[in-house]
């Protein structure tokens, strides 16, 4: 890739501006993103897309091109303040994709020395969480949720399990008091739902600032306290946005990884046979999902620092360049047929901004899946796999619901499981889980209320 000292007044043939933009929003893309990626590959390794109405970007669909963008820090910046269309008003600040792409003072949107300082605080603090402690948190949260659905014989494993479990775990890791945890649940659910996201973002930031203020007065053995004690000396603003990054990266992608792995294990004969034989090939299923249905399908947004040309395509400075982790992983130029045990996928990104918590993320997903299948070994999909609906959106690969059935199981009373800051949860059967289909959007809008009900033990 070479610099362009003199840019022609209009883009040359092959530039994204001369090609029709594929839409990455709406139900058609959600239903069959692979078809969109195939059409984009016909344009080239980087092709024009629309992330939301009026939001233009280029999507990197080639594996080699993705690695180049992710690793070439001298050419591509993560600093979203370079986004020209947002700065000049072409993209409205209330566009639904702005909260996922806007600048925040945390490691995700920083370059160079600033990125190393902010990322170092994260990696060092997360490394202090012992795997045995994390496993204990996940198992306790999983048991709490499974206890609630087991007597009913049916559930939505997305809304009643995969979406809730990471939030419970992260509230424990952050050292959140119960009332703070409830507000964080409300804020995160509002952002994920896209309903009044600006208000939800404000609630999230206010709650995290309250948490930071509390932990500065009374630090504890938790990630929040370790972050603020780190030699990086994060300011209160940096603390808030670092916690936003950790919670966002550890909840939405995590729930999608759990749900997508469960979907694969319950629907694919390659895994179903092993399950019936008493083996739980969870690691193989996770590898398959991370290759073919990574929980964040299109993200790792970069901005060319100056105009550059790649294989005849002009990339303008400040124009969003989104890496399709999903398309790159399924690039036909890759010859590897065996994905089990192969970790060369880009689901965790690559380069200096790769996921700093890959080990903990994989542990959470593996334990969550193993615990569910161990406690409910005869669980089955309630609808044919092809009838499962996917949530629209340009960034994630996310089911709208994962309805299942299983023989009702009585729950033996024991020491109450806990969520948040050691608050007991009463065990009772939930309402029957929703099914996929036309009801999916209504179900999705209601999951924030269900999360609050879980949190309160209702």
C-alpha positions as CSV (number, residue, x, y, z in Angstrom):
1,X,0.0,0.0,0.0
2,X,1.5,3.3,-1.0
3,X,0.9,7.0,-0.3
4,X,-0.8,9.1,-2.9
5,X,0.9,12.5,-3.1
6,X,-1.5,14.0,-5.6
7,X,-5.1,12.7,-5.5
8,X,-7.2,13.1,-8.7
9,X,-10.3,15.2,-8.4
10,X,-12.6,12.2,-8.8
11,X,-12.1,8.6,-7.7
12,X,-10.6,6.3,-10.4
13,X,-12.4,3.2,-11.6
14,X,-12.4,0.5,-8.9
15,X,-12.8,3.1,-6.1
16,X,-15.7,2.3,-3.8
17,X,-17.4,5.5,-5.0
18,X,-17.9,3.9,-8.4
19,X,-19.5,0.8,-7.0
20,X,-23.0,0.2,-5.6
21,X,-23.0,0.2,-1.8
22,X,-24.1,-2.9,-0.2
23,X,-26.3,-2.3,2.9
24,X,-25.2,-3.9,6.2
25,X,-28.4,-2.9,8.0
26,X,-31.8,-4.4,7.8
27,X,-33.2,-7.9,7.9
28,X,-31.9,-9.1,4.5
29,X,-28.3,-8.7,5.6
30,X,-29.0,-10.2,9.0
31,X,-30.6,-13.3,7.3
32,X,-27.7,-14.0,4.9
33,X,-24.6,-11.9,5.5
34,X,-22.5,-14.5,3.6
35,X,-24.3,-13.6,0.3
36,X,-23.4,-10.0,0.8
37,X,-19.8,-10.8,1.5
38,X,-19.7,-12.9,-1.7
39,X,-20.9,-9.9,-3.7
40,X,-18.4,-7.6,-2.1
41,X,-15.6,-10.0,-2.9
42,X,-16.5,-9.6,-6.6
43,X,-15.6,-5.9,-6.1
44,X,-12.3,-6.5,-4.4
45,X,-10.7,-7.1,-1.0
46,X,-12.2,-3.7,0.1
47,X,-15.6,-2.6,-1.0
48,X,-18.2,0.2,-0.4
49,X,-21.0,-0.4,2.1
50,X,-23.6,1.5,4.0
51,X,-23.6,0.8,7.8
52,X,-26.8,2.7,8.5
53,X,-28.9,5.1,6.4
54,X,-26.5,7.7,5.1
55,X,-23.5,6.3,6.9
56,X,-20.8,5.4,4.3
57,X,-17.8,3.2,4.9
58,X,-15.5,0.7,3.2
59,X,-15.6,-2.9,4.3
60,X,-12.4,-5.1,4.3
61,X,-13.5,-8.5,3.2
62,X,-10.1,-10.1,2.3
63,X,-8.0,-11.9,4.9
64,X,-4.7,-10.5,3.8
65,X,-6.1,-7.0,3.4
66,X,-7.6,-7.3,6.9
67,X,-4.3,-8.2,8.4
68,X,-2.6,-5.3,6.6
69,X,-5.1,-2.8,8.0
70,X,-5.0,-4.2,11.5
71,X,-1.2,-4.1,11.6
72,X,-0.4,-0.9,9.7
73,X,-0.5,1.6,12.4
74,X,1.5,4.1,10.4
75,X,-1.2,4.3,7.8
76,X,-4.5,3.6,9.7
77,X,-5.6,5.2,12.9
78,X,-8.2,4.1,15.5
79,X,-8.9,7.7,16.5
80,X,-12.5,8.3,15.6
81,X,-12.1,12.0,15.8
82,X,-10.7,11.6,12.3
83,X,-14.1,10.6,11.0
84,X,-14.8,13.4,8.6
85,X,-18.5,12.6,7.8
86,X,-19.3,12.8,11.5
87,X,-17.3,16.0,12.1
88,X,-18.9,17.9,9.2
89,X,-22.4,16.8,9.9
90,X,-22.9,14.4,7.0
91,X,-23.6,11.7,9.6
92,X,-26.0,12.9,12.3
93,X,-24.9,12.5,15.9
94,X,-28.1,10.5,16.6
95,X,-27.3,7.9,14.0
96,X,-27.7,4.4,15.5
97,X,-24.1,3.4,14.7
98,X,-22.5,6.5,16.3
99,X,-22.4,5.1,19.9
100,X,-20.4,2.1,18.5
101,X,-18.0,4.3,16.4
102,X,-17.7,7.6,18.3
103,X,-14.4,8.6,20.0
104,X,-14.1,7.7,23.7
105,X,-10.9,8.2,25.8
106,X,-10.1,4.6,26.1
107,X,-7.7,2.1,24.6
108,X,-10.1,1.1,21.7
109,X,-9.8,4.6,20.1
110,X,-6.2,5.4,20.9
111,X,-3.0,5.1,19.0
112,X,0.7,4.8,19.8
113,X,2.0,5.6,23.3
114,X,-1.5,6.6,24.5
115,X,-2.9,3.3,23.4
116,X,-0.1,1.4,25.1
117,X,-0.7,3.3,28.4
118,X,-4.4,2.7,28.4
119,X,-4.2,-0.9,27.2
120,X,-1.5,-1.7,29.7
121,X,-3.9,-0.8,32.5
122,X,-6.5,-3.2,31.1
123,X,-4.2,-6.1,30.5
124,X,-2.5,-5.9,33.9
125,X,-5.7,-5.5,35.8
126,X,-7.5,-8.3,34.0
127,X,-4.5,-10.6,34.5
128,X,-5.0,-10.3,38.2
129,X,-8.3,-12.2,37.9
130,X,-7.4,-15.8,38.7
131,X,-8.9,-18.3,36.2
132,X,-10.2,-20.3,39.2
133,X,-12.0,-17.2,40.5
134,X,-13.5,-16.4,37.1
135,X,-14.6,-20.0,36.6
136,X,-16.3,-19.8,40.1
137,X,-18.1,-16.6,39.1
138,X,-19.3,-18.1,35.8
139,X,-20.5,-21.4,37.4
140,X,-22.3,-19.6,40.2
141,X,-24.1,-17.2,37.7
142,X,-24.9,-20.1,35.4
143,X,-26.4,-22.2,38.2
144,X,-28.5,-19.3,39.3
145,X,-30.0,-18.9,35.8
146,X,-30.4,-22.6,35.1
147,X,-32.1,-23.0,38.5
148,X,-34.7,-20.5,37.3
149,X,-35.4,-22.1,33.9
150,X,-35.0,-25.8,34.8
151,X,-38.6,-26.4,36.2
152,X,-40.3,-24.9,33.2
153,X,-39.1,-27.3,30.5
154,X,-38.6,-24.5,28.0
155,X,-36.6,-21.3,27.7
156,X,-35.1,-18.7,25.5
157,X,-31.4,-19.5,26.0
158,X,-30.5,-16.1,24.6
159,X,-32.7,-13.8,26.7
160,X,-32.8,-16.0,29.8
161,X,-29.2,-17.2,29.8
162,X,-26.6,-16.0,27.3
163,X,-27.5,-12.3,27.6
164,X,-27.7,-12.3,31.4
165,X,-24.7,-14.4,32.4
166,X,-21.9,-12.1,31.2
167,X,-23.6,-9.1,33.0
168,X,-23.7,-11.0,36.2
169,X,-20.1,-12.0,35.9
170,X,-18.8,-8.6,35.0
171,X,-20.7,-6.9,37.8
172,X,-18.9,-9.3,40.2
173,X,-15.6,-8.5,38.5
174,X,-16.2,-4.8,38.8
175,X,-17.1,-5.0,42.5
176,X,-20.5,-3.4,41.9
177,X,-23.0,-3.0,44.8
178,X,-26.4,-4.4,43.9
179,X,-28.1,-1.0,43.2
180,X,-25.2,0.0,40.9
181,X,-25.5,-3.3,39.1
182,X,-29.2,-2.7,38.4
183,X,-28.4,0.7,36.9
184,X,-25.6,-0.8,34.7
185,X,-28.0,-3.5,33.5
186,X,-30.5,-0.8,32.5
187,X,-27.9,1.3,30.8
188,X,-26.3,-1.5,28.8
189,X,-29.7,-3.0,27.8
190,X,-30.8,0.5,26.5
191,X,-27.7,0.8,24.4
192,X,-28.0,-2.7,23.0
193,X,-31.7,-2.2,22.2
194,X,-31.0,1.1,20.4
195,X,-34.0,2.6,22.2
196,X,-33.1,6.1,23.6
197,X,-29.5,5.1,23.4
198,X,-28.4,8.6,24.3
199,X,-30.2,8.5,27.6
200,X,-29.0,4.9,28.3
201,X,-25.4,6.0,27.6
202,X,-25.8,8.9,30.0
203,X,-27.1,6.5,32.7
204,X,-24.3,4.1,32.1
205,X,-21.6,6.9,32.3
206,X,-23.2,8.4,35.5
207,X,-23.4,5.0,37.2
208,X,-19.8,4.1,36.3
209,X,-18.6,7.5,37.6
210,X,-20.5,6.8,40.8
211,X,-18.7,3.4,41.0
212,X,-15.3,5.0,40.4
213,X,-16.0,7.6,43.1
214,X,-17.0,4.8,45.5
215,X,-13.9,2.7,44.7
216,X,-11.6,5.6,45.2
217,X,-12.9,5.9,48.7
218,X,-13.2,2.2,49.4
219,X,-11.1,0.1,47.0
220,X,-11.5,-3.7,47.0
221,X,-10.2,-6.8,45.3
222,X,-11.8,-6.0,42.0
223,X,-11.0,-4.9,38.4
224,X,-12.3,-1.3,39.1
225,X,-9.9,-0.8,42.0
226,X,-7.0,-2.4,40.2
227,X,-7.5,-0.2,37.2
228,X,-7.4,3.0,39.3
229,X,-4.4,1.9,41.2
230,X,-2.4,1.1,38.0
231,X,0.7,3.1,37.3
232,X,-1.0,4.4,34.1
233,X,-2.9,6.8,36.5
234,X,-6.2,6.8,34.7
235,X,-8.3,9.9,35.2
236,X,-11.9,9.6,36.3
237,X,-13.0,10.1,32.7
238,X,-10.6,7.5,31.4
239,X,-11.8,5.1,34.2
240,X,-15.4,5.5,33.1
241,X,-14.7,4.9,29.4
242,X,-12.4,2.0,30.1
243,X,-15.1,0.4,32.1
244,X,-17.6,1.1,29.3
245,X,-15.1,-0.6,26.9
246,X,-14.7,-3.6,29.2
247,X,-18.4,-4.0,29.8
248,X,-19.3,-3.5,26.2
249,X,-16.7,-6.0,24.9
250,X,-17.5,-8.5,27.6
251,X,-21.2,-8.6,27.3
252,X,-22.6,-8.2,23.7
253,X,-19.8,-10.3,22.0
254,X,-19.7,-12.7,24.9
255,X,-23.5,-13.4,24.8
256,X,-23.3,-13.9,21.0
257,X,-20.4,-16.4,21.4
258,X,-22.3,-18.4,24.0
259,X,-25.6,-18.4,22.0
260,X,-24.0,-19.1,18.6
261,X,-22.0,-22.0,20.2
262,X,-25.2,-23.5,21.7
263,X,-27.0,-23.1,18.4
264,X,-24.2,-25.0,16.6
265,X,-24.0,-27.8,19.3
266,X,-27.8,-28.3,19.2
267,X,-28.2,-28.3,15.4
268,X,-25.1,-29.6,13.7
269,X,-24.9,-33.4,13.3
270,X,-21.1,-33.2,13.7
271,X,-21.5,-32.1,17.3
272,X,-24.9,-33.6,18.1
273,X,-23.4,-37.1,17.7
274,X,-20.7,-36.4,20.1
275,X,-23.1,-34.9,22.6
276,X,-25.3,-38.0,22.6
277,X,-22.2,-40.1,23.2
278,X,-21.5,-38.2,26.4
279,X,-18.7,-36.1,25.1
280,X,-18.9,-32.3,25.1
281,X,-16.9,-31.0,22.2
282,X,-17.3,-27.4,23.4
283,X,-13.8,-26.3,22.3
284,X,-14.4,-27.5,18.8
285,X,-17.7,-25.7,18.6
286,X,-16.2,-22.5,19.9
287,X,-13.4,-22.7,17.2
288,X,-16.0,-23.3,14.5
289,X,-18.1,-20.3,15.7
290,X,-15.1,-18.0,16.0
291,X,-14.2,-18.9,12.3
292,X,-17.7,-18.8,10.7
293,X,-20.0,-16.8,13.0
294,X,-17.7,-14.5,15.1
295,X,-19.8,-12.6,17.6
296,X,-18.5,-9.3,16.3
297,X,-18.8,-9.8,12.5
298,X,-17.8,-6.4,11.3
299,X,-15.9,-3.9,13.5
300,X,-12.2,-2.9,14.2
301,X,-13.0,0.5,12.6
302,X,-9.9,2.3,11.3
303,X,-9.4,5.7,9.5
304,X,-6.7,6.3,6.9
305,X,-4.4,8.9,8.1
306,X,-3.8,10.1,4.5
307,X,-5.2,9.1,1.2
308,X,-3.9,5.7,0.1
309,X,-4.4,3.3,-2.8
310,X,-4.8,-0.5,-2.2
311,X,-5.1,-2.7,-5.3
312,X,-6.5,0.1,-7.3
313,X,-8.9,1.3,-4.6
314,X,-8.6,4.8,-3.3
315,X,-9.2,5.1,0.4
316,X,-9.8,8.6,1.5
317,X,-8.3,10.0,4.7
318,X,-10.9,10.1,7.5
319,X,-13.3,7.6,5.7
320,X,-14.3,4.7,8.0
321,X,-12.6,1.4,7.1
322,X,-14.5,-1.4,8.8
323,X,-12.8,-4.8,9.0
324,X,-15.2,-7.7,8.3
325,X,-13.8,-10.3,10.7
326,X,-16.5,-12.7,9.4
327,X,-15.7,-12.2,5.7
328,X,-12.0,-12.4,6.2
329,X,-12.3,-15.6,8.2
330,X,-14.3,-17.2,5.3
331,X,-12.1,-15.8,2.5
332,X,-12.0,-18.5,-0.2
333,X,-8.2,-17.9,-0.5
334,X,-7.7,-19.6,2.8
335,X,-7.0,-23.2,2.3
336,X,-7.3,-24.6,5.8
337,X,-10.2,-27.1,5.9
338,X,-9.8,-28.1,9.6
339,X,-10.9,-25.3,12.0
340,X,-10.9,-27.3,15.2
341,X,-7.9,-26.2,17.2
342,X,-6.9,-23.6,14.5
343,X,-6.7,-20.2,16.2
344,X,-5.6,-18.2,13.1
345,X,-9.0,-16.6,12.8
346,X,-9.6,-12.9,13.3
347,X,-12.5,-13.1,15.7
348,X,-10.3,-11.5,18.3
349,X,-8.9,-9.0,15.7
350,X,-5.1,-8.8,15.2
351,X,-2.3,-6.3,15.6
352,X,-1.9,-3.9,18.5
353,X,-5.6,-3.7,19.1
354,X,-6.4,-7.4,19.3
355,X,-8.6,-8.5,22.2
356,X,-6.6,-8.2,25.4
357,X,-8.8,-10.7,27.2
358,X,-9.1,-13.6,24.8
359,X,-8.4,-16.2,27.5
360,X,-11.0,-15.0,30.0
361,X,-13.5,-14.5,27.2
362,X,-13.1,-18.1,26.0
363,X,-13.2,-19.4,29.5
364,X,-16.5,-17.6,30.2
365,X,-18.1,-19.0,27.1
366,X,-16.8,-22.5,27.5
367,X,-17.9,-22.8,31.2
368,X,-21.3,-21.3,30.3
369,X,-21.9,-23.8,27.5
370,X,-20.6,-26.8,29.5
371,X,-22.7,-26.0,32.6
372,X,-25.9,-25.6,30.5
373,X,-25.4,-28.9,28.7
374,X,-24.4,-30.7,31.9
375,X,-27.4,-29.4,33.8
376,X,-29.9,-29.9,30.9
377,X,-28.4,-32.7,28.9
378,X,-31.6,-33.4,26.9
379,X,-32.1,-29.8,25.7
380,X,-33.3,-29.4,22.1
381,X,-34.1,-26.6,19.8
382,X,-37.8,-25.7,19.9
383,X,-37.9,-24.7,16.2
384,X,-35.9,-25.9,13.2
385,X,-32.5,-24.2,13.1
386,X,-33.4,-22.4,9.8
387,X,-36.3,-20.7,11.5
388,X,-34.1,-18.9,14.0
389,X,-34.0,-15.2,13.5
390,X,-30.9,-13.0,13.5
391,X,-30.9,-9.4,14.9
392,X,-30.3,-6.8,12.2
393,X,-27.2,-4.6,12.6
394,X,-23.9,-4.0,10.8
395,X,-21.5,-5.0,13.6
396,X,-22.7,-8.2,15.3
397,X,-23.7,-11.7,14.4
398,X,-26.5,-12.1,17.0
399,X,-29.5,-14.3,17.3
400,X,-32.8,-12.7,18.2
401,X,-33.8,-15.6,20.3
402,X,-32.7,-19.2,21.0
403,X,-35.9,-21.1,22.0
404,X,-35.3,-24.6,23.5
405,X,-37.2,-27.4,25.2
406,X,-36.0,-30.0,27.7
407,X,-37.5,-32.3,30.4
408,X,-38.5,-30.2,33.3
409,X,-36.0,-30.6,36.2
410,X,-36.7,-30.0,39.8
411,X,-34.3,-27.7,41.6
412,X,-32.9,-28.9,44.9
413,X,-32.8,-26.1,47.5
414,X,-29.3,-25.1,48.4
415,X,-27.3,-22.1,49.4
416,X,-28.7,-19.3,47.2
417,X,-26.6,-18.3,44.2
418,X,-25.6,-14.7,44.1
419,X,-25.4,-11.9,41.6
420,X,-24.0,-8.4,41.8
421,X,-22.7,-7.7,45.3
422,X,-23.7,-11.0,47.0
423,X,-27.5,-10.3,46.8
424,X,-29.5,-13.5,47.0
425,X,-31.8,-14.5,44.1
426,X,-35.0,-16.4,44.7
427,X,-35.3,-19.6,42.6
428,X,-38.6,-19.9,40.7
429,X,-39.7,-21.0,37.3
430,X,-39.7,-18.2,34.7
431,X,-42.4,-17.6,32.1
432,X,-42.1,-19.7,29.0
433,X,-39.3,-18.6,26.6
434,X,-40.2,-16.8,23.4
435,X,-39.9,-18.4,20.0
436,X,-38.1,-17.0,16.9
437,X,-40.0,-15.3,14.1
438,X,-42.2,-12.2,13.9
439,X,-42.2,-11.9,17.7
440,X,-38.4,-11.5,17.8
441,X,-38.4,-7.7,17.7
442,X,-40.9,-7.5,20.5
443,X,-38.9,-10.0,22.5
444,X,-35.7,-8.0,22.0
445,X,-37.3,-4.8,23.2
446,X,-38.3,-6.5,26.4
447,X,-35.1,-8.1,27.3
448,X,-33.9,-5.1,29.4
449,X,-37.0,-5.5,31.6
450,X,-36.3,-9.2,31.9
451,X,-32.7,-8.4,32.9
452,X,-33.9,-6.1,35.7
453,X,-36.3,-8.8,36.8
454,X,-33.4,-11.3,37.0
455,X,-31.3,-8.7,38.9
456,X,-34.0,-8.1,41.5
457,X,-34.7,-11.8,41.9
458,X,-38.3,-11.4,40.6
